[in-house]
Amino acid sequence: MGKTTGFIEYTRQKESYLPVPERVKNYKEFVLVLENEKAKTQAARCMNCGTPFCMTGCPVNNIIPDWNDLVYTQDYRNALDTLHSTNNFPEFTGRICPAPCEAACTLNVNNDAVGIKSIENFIIEKGWENGWVVPQPATVKTGKKIAIVGSGPAGLAAAQQLARVGHEVTVFEKNDRVGGLLRYGIPGFKLDKANVDRRIEQLKAEGIIFRTGVYVGAGKLGTITNWSKETISPDQLKADFDAVLLTGGSENPRDLPVPGRELKGIHFAMEFLPQQNKIDAGDKLKTQLRADGKHVVVIGGGDTGSDCVGTSNRHGAESVAQFELLPQPPETENKPMVWPYWPTKLRTSSSHEEGCERDWSVATKRFEGSGGKVEKLVACRLEWKDGKMTEVPNSEFEMKADLVLLAMGFVSPAATVLEAFGVDKDARGNAKATTDGDGCYKTNIDKVFAAGDMRRGQSLVVWAIREGRQAAREVDSFLMGSSDLPR
């Protein structure tokens, strides 16, 4: 414990942001990493609990009290090694994770939680700054070949773990660049793609082979994605590799089947967000879906909806509104009732602070327009009782809408991939593979494993990293009879 009375003496200090007028002019990151003394002070607030609930609140079980103590004593190198022992990519989680560890922090019972996420980001950036993040290629090769389908956080974490124990790993990605959700789902102002690129270079130096523009599955090329240039069959992968790990994302978005849905100007969020990421990377698109001068309505109150809000503001939208079907949550949670679990409470993102009209308990009834183009939506108020919703009588209202972005979550991975492999699906359409007992992460098809969103459904980046690491251990054990990789 760095300082016995630190949690009494010091208050929580959040990372600083660049001012709104400055940051909305571009798509660059605007969160400022903690300075040395501020990081030390924040780490001193950790109580080094006898039962560190923060570790169980964290899906990758980061050893948080240990690296807090090391930051307090300014032993940054050992802090980095401790952090990397459980998390392959702390620069991703340190930027975009909602920090369930902080919700579980013991100090959060009656005070502000330790700023775990900001300290994590501080540690990894200190590591990059000092040249401590270097390739760790295996010294002994096993001769085993593994194919990983999908280069999101689950696939990358699994690839690194497997390469470091000597396997030959090839990662197949259907898009033109590596990174999956990290690359094309999250805006650059939340996660600069240079952070992804520097990790990819490390992975390549560790011997991992990346093949982009390759779709694994069945179906006509072009009906799958505009970016794939090549297809490869599951049978070919199973013939060429000793094991296959499926780590694709949950890509089928939830639709809104109401009258007028066919009008132009109504798009899924993942039609909108990736285009801007491609532009940021220097690509030239024939047309780009933009919000300039438009009245934008985002339907869905989660992180993806928030990303649409931030991107629309940077485009120069005339107005941005965001609707949520559920009731407005309380501004603060009842901590004695919910701690150490993730609470339901009002969360205001940096994108909301940049300008957005938010509304809750709203259902869209129909879209209207002229000339085949959406011009407005008609919605109504909802009343929730005993978990059921009913329309409030005479509550119908209209709102201008030149651009409607549907951000209501994702229901399942691409069925074409699972069906092409013959993988059994669960009731939600995800790959069926257990995480308990023998054969963890293994599907019903010999040599084929599944992890990440493809197995558990839409989830957090930190959960994807956890599943990638755990699946890597199971694949290693399957090939070698046992594994020294951490679970």
N, C-alpha and C positions, 0 to 999 in steps of 0.2 A: 504494500500500500504506500503510494508515493508520499502522501501527506495525510496524517490521521484526521485532521480537522478540515481538510480541503473542501469537503462537501458543505461544510457550515460557512466557511469564509468566502467562497467564491460563488458567483451566480453564473448560470449558463449564458454563453455568448455564441450566437449563431454566426455562421460565415457571412461576410458582407457581400452585397450585390452591387453591381454597377447601377447607376440611376436609370429609371425607366426610359426617359427620352433618349439616352445614349444607347442603351442595349437594343431597343427595337429598330435601330437603323441597320442592323446586320444580323447574321445568324451565328455569331460567335458565342462561346461560353461567357457568362457574366458573373459567375460565382467565384469569389476570391478565396484562395486557399489560406488557411490560418497561418499566421506568422509564428515563429518559434516560441516566443514567450506566451502568446495566447494559447497555443496548443498545449504547452506545459501546464498552464493554469487550468485549462479545461480537463486535462487528464488527471489533475490533482483532485477533481471532484469525485472521481471513482472511489467507491468505498471498499473495493476488493471484497465483496460479500462472501461469506462462507458458502452460500449457495448462489452462484451467479446466474440469476434468471435470464440475464441478457444473452448468455451463451445458448440457452435452450430456446429463447425467442428468435435467435438467428438461425435460419435454415442450414447454413454451412457450419454452424457451431464455432464461430470465431472465438478465439481465446482472448476475449476482450479485456478482462482485468489485467492480464499479463502485459499486453502491449500498451495499455494505459500507463502502467507503472514504468515501463521502459521509455515512453515518451516523456514522462515527468522527470526521469533521470537523464534524459536527452541521449539515451542509447538507441539511436534511430536504426542502426543496422540490425540489431537483434529484434527490434520492434518489427522491422520489415520481414525478417525471417519467420517470426511468430505469426504474422498476418498471412504470409504466403503458405504457411503450413496447412491452412484450412481453406484458403480462397485463392484460386489461380489468378483472378482478375479484380483486385480490390479497387482499381481506378474506375471500373464500371459501377460496382455497387456503391462506392464512395460518392458517386455522382447521382445515380438514378434510383437507388434502392429507397423505398419508403421507410426503412429502418424499423422493422418490427422489434429489433433488439432494444431500441430506446423505449418502446412501449413497455417492455418487460423489465427495464432497469428498476432496481429496488428503490432508488432515489425518486423514481417517478410516482411512488405511492402517495407522497405528500409534498412533492417539490418538482422542479423541472429536471427531466432526465439528463444524464451525462450526454454531451454532444458526441456520441460514438461515431456517427457517420462522418462528421467533419474531421475527427481525429484520424479515422481510417484513410480519408482522402489525403490528409497531411502526410501520413506515413508513406504511402505509395509514391506521392509526388517527390518526397525527400529521397526515396529510393531511385527514381528516375534521374533526379537532379545530380545525384552522386555516382551514377553509373553502376549501381548495385544490381539492377535488374538485367541479368545477362542470360544468354542461352545455356541450357543445361542438357546437352545431348547425352544419350546413353553411351556408356563405355562398352557394353556388351550387347550384341544384337541377338534376338531370339529366332529370327527367320520367319516369324509369323506376320501375316499381312492382314490388316483390318481396314475395312471401308466404313467411313462415317458419312451419312447422308444428312446434310444440313450443317451450315457453318455459323449458327447462332451461338449463344453462350454455352448451351449444353454440349453442342458438338465440339466447340473449341476446348472446353474444359476436359472433356473425355479424350480428345486428341492429344493434348499435352501430357496428361497422366499416362496414357498408353505409350507414347513415344519415349517418355523418360524411363520406362522399364524395358526398352529395347525392341518394341514392336515397330513394324513399318506401317505407318498410318497414312491413308489417303482420304482427304475430305472432299466430298462432292457438293457443289453449290449450284443451284439452278440460275441464280442471278449473276450479273457480270462482275460483282465484287464480293469479297468475303465479309461475313459479319452478320448476316441474317437480320434479325430485328435491330441489333445494334447499329447496323449500317443503314437500313432503309425504313425502320419503324420509328426511331427516336430522332427528333430534330437535332441539328448540330448545336443549337444554343443550349441544349441540355447535355449532350455528349459529343464533343468535337471528334470527328472521325480520325484525326491524327492519333487519338488515344487507341483506337482500334488498329490503325496501321502499324504502330510501333509494336503492339503485341503480335500481330501477324508476322512481322519480320523476325521476332524472337522465335515463334513457332516454326517458321521455315528453317531457321538456323538449327533448330533441334531435330530436323529431318522430316518434318511433316510436309506432305505433298498436297497442294490445293489445286483442284480442277474446277474452275468456274464456268458458267454457261452450260452446265451439264444437268439435264433433267433425268432423274432416276424414276422410272415407272413406265406407264403405258399411255398411249393417246397421241394424237397428232401434235407435232411440234408447232407451237404458235397458239394452240388452244390452252396450253398450260401457262405460259408466261411469254411476254414479249422479249425477254432478255436471254432465254436459253438458245443455244446454237446447236446443241447435240443432245440426243437421248441415249440412255443406256438401260438395258433391261435388268430386272432383278435377278434373272437366271444367270446373266453374265457376271454380275457382282458376286453371286454365291459361288460361281465357278472359279473366279479369279482370286477370291479372298477367303481367309480362314474364318472370319467372322464379319458380320455387318451390324452396325449400330445406327438405328433410325433416330435422328434428333431434329427433325423438321419442326416448324412452328405450328401453332393452332391458327390456321389461315382462313377458315371460312367465316366471314363476318355475319353477325346477326342482322337480318334485313328488317324493313318496316313495311309490310304489305298493306298499305292503305291506298285509297283512291288517289290518283295523281302521281303515284310513285314513278311512273314511266316518263315523267316530264324531264327535260334536260335541265341540268343544274343541280341534280340530286346525286350525290356520290358517297361511296364508302370512304371512311377516313384514310384507309390504306391505298386509295387511288390518289389521294391528295398529298399526303405526307412524303412518300418516297420520291415524288417528282422534284420536290424542293431539295431533297438530299442529293439527287443527281445533279441538279443545277449547281448546288454548292460545290460539288466535286469537279465542276468544269465541263460537264456534259452539255451538249446542245440538243434540246428537244424541239420537235416540230411544233408542238403546242404544249402549253403548260396550264394546268388547272390553277387559276389564281383568284384571289379574293379582292383585288384592287377595286376600290370604290363601291364594293358590293355590300349589301345587307346579308351578313352571314349568320346562319342559325346552325349551331352544333347540337345534335341530339345524342345525349349520353353524357353522364357526369363524371366519368372516370379519367384516368391519366391520358388515354388516347384523345379524349375530347379536349382536355386541357392543352395537349400538344397542338390540336387544330386551332385552338384559340390563339396561342402564341404565334403560330405561323401566319394566321390570318391578320393579326395585328402588324406583323412585319411586312406583309404584302401591302398594307395600307387600306384595310377594309373600312367601309363607311360606318358600320356598326357590327358588333359581335354579340350574339346572345347564345346562352347554353341552357338547354332544358334537361331535366332529370325526372324520370318517372316516379322515383321514390320520394318520400317526404324529406324536408330539410332536416339534417341531423342536428343534434345539440351542439352548441359552440364548444362546450367542454364535456368530457366524459365523466361518469360517476366512477372515479378511480377505485374506491374500495369494492365496487361491484364487478369490475372487469379486469383489473390488473391481475396477472401479468400478460393478459391476452390483448390482441390487437383491438382497439376500441373503435366503435362507430361514433364519429364526431365530425363536425364541419372542418373540411380541409380546404384552405385557400392556397392555390399554387402561385408561383411567380408569374405565370401567364395570366391568371385571373387578375393579379394586381396591375397588369399592363393595360387592362381595359376589357371588361366583359360584363354583360347583364346576365345574372344567373337566376334561374327560377326552378322551383321544385314542385312535385306532385302535378306534373303537366303531361298530358297525353296528346300526341298529334293525331288528329282525326282524318285529315286529308290535305293534299297539296292542290293549289290552283294556279293557273297561269294562262298565257295566251301564246299562240304561235309555237306551241310545243315546248315552251320554256317556263319554268317555275317562277312565280312572282310573289307568292305568299303561301303561308301555311295556316290552317285552321286547327286550333287546339282547344282543349278544355281542361278545367281544374279537376283534380281527383281527391276523393276522400278515402283515407285508409283506415280500416277498422278490422281488428283481429287478423291482420295480415292480408286482407282482401281489399281491393280497390273498387270504388264505384264512382261514376261521373257525378260531379256536383251539378245539380239542375241549374240551367240558365247561366252556365259559366263559360260558354264558348267564346273564344276571342280569335282575332286575326293578327298576324305579324308579317311584315315585309320580309321576303326571303328571295334573294337573287342566287344564293348559293347555300345549299343544305348539305351538311356533312354528317353522315351516320356513323356514330362512334359508340355503339351499344354492345361492344364486346365480340368475342369470337366463340363459335359453337363447337368447332372440331378441326382437326388437321385435314389436309387434302386427302379425300377418300381414295383418289386414284392411286396414290402411293401405297397405301395399306392394302388396297384390293389387288394391286399388281403383285405384291409380295405374298398375298394370301393370308395376311395377318388378321387374326380375330380382333374384333372391336368390342369395346364395352358399350354400355347403354347410351353413353354420350358421344359415341363415334370415335373415341380415342383408341390408340393401340392398347390391346389388353396384355398387360404384363405386371406381375405383382412385385412388390418391394419387400415381401416377407418370405422367410423360409428359404428353401433351396430354389435355385434358378431365378434369382431376382433379376428383374429387367429383361428376362428372356420371353420372347413371344412363342406362339405355338409352332412357328417355323424354325426348323433346325438352323443353328448358327446366326439367327437374326434376333437382335435385341432392340429395345426401344426406351427412350428416356426424354426428359424435358417436356415441353408442351405437347408433343406428339403422344406422350403417354398419360400425363396428368391433366392435360387441358390448359387453357389460358392461365398463366401465372406470372410470377415475378422473375426477373433476371437472376436473383440470388437462388431461387428454387431451381432454375435451369442449371446453374453452376453446380449445385448440390447433386442433382440427378446425374449430370455428366460425370462427376467424380465417382459417384457410387456405381454407376453403370460400367465405368472403366475398370473398376475392381472386379466386377462380375465377369466381364469379358476376359480380363487377364487370368482369372481363376479358371474359366472355361477352357482357355487355351493351354494353360500351364499346369493345371491341377491344384494350384494354390496361388495366393497373391499377397505381396507385401504392401500393396497400395492401401492408403487409409480409406476407411469407409465413412 
